[in-house]
Every structure is written in structure tokens, then in C-alpha cells.
Amino acid sequence: MAMFIDHYGTLTEGDRQLWRATAHGWHLYSVPLPRPANDYRSYEVEITELCVRRVLTDEERAQAEQRARAFIRPHVAAIRAALRGR
């Protein structure tokens, strides 16, 4: 609950969003951390449609873009070759 209050700013809105998340099948489970909490790095996160992920740095975003292009490149080449062969 504290996480929702911190994020949404008020008890009322935090409670409403927690009920909304629960109604959509989301469940929060507390998991003991293997190290002290202050031993972990913190990251900025994005929250969209009840999905949370760490915000990528510019370098990580560029690397992800390169990996995606490298993955897609042979498939695009095969499609283009097939279209030329028609």
C-alpha cells in the first residue's frame, strides 16, 4: 500500500489504484531481499497500464535498438529476396 501512496500521492488515490490493480489480477508479494535494502541501486521507473519497468539509459536504448535491427535484418533481407524472385 505504501508504494501506491508514494506513487499516487494520497491515501485515497493509492487505495483506489490498489483496488483497481487487484481487480485486474495483479498481486503484490513481498519478497525478502538477499542483501540490505541500501545495498541496491535505485533506478527511475515508468508505470503504464499497471506495468512497471526501469527506464533505460540512452546507451541502453541505443544498444537495444541495435540488437533489434540486427535481429530483424536477415528476415527483412529474406523477404526482399523473395519479393525480387517473383
ZITA-V782982 format. One record per backbone hydrogen bond with DSSP energy under -1.0 kcal/mol. NH is the residue of the N-H (numbers start at 1). CO is the residue of the C=O. If there is no record, write none. Layout:
nh->NH co->CO
nh->NH co->CO
This chain:
nh->5 co->1
nh->6 co->2
nh->7 co->3
nh->8 co->4
nh->9 co->5
nh->14 co->10
nh->15 co->11
nh->16 co->12
nh->17 co->13
nh->18 co->14
nh->19 co->15
nh->20 co->16
nh->21 co->17
nh->22 co->18
nh->23 co->19
nh->24 co->20
nh->25 co->22
nh->26 co->21
nh->39 co->36
nh->40 co->37
nh->46 co->53
nh->48 co->51
nh->51 co->48
nh->53 co->46
nh->55 co->44
nh->61 co->57
nh->62 co->58
nh->63 co->59
nh->64 co->60
nh->65 co->61
nh->66 co->62
nh->67 co->63
nh->68 co->64
nh->69 co->65
nh->70 co->66
nh->71 co->67
nh->72 co->68
nh->73 co->69
nh->76 co->72
nh->77 co->73
nh->78 co->74
nh->79 co->75
nh->80 co->76
nh->81 co->77
nh->82 co->78
nh->83 co->79
nh->84 co->80
nh->85 co->81
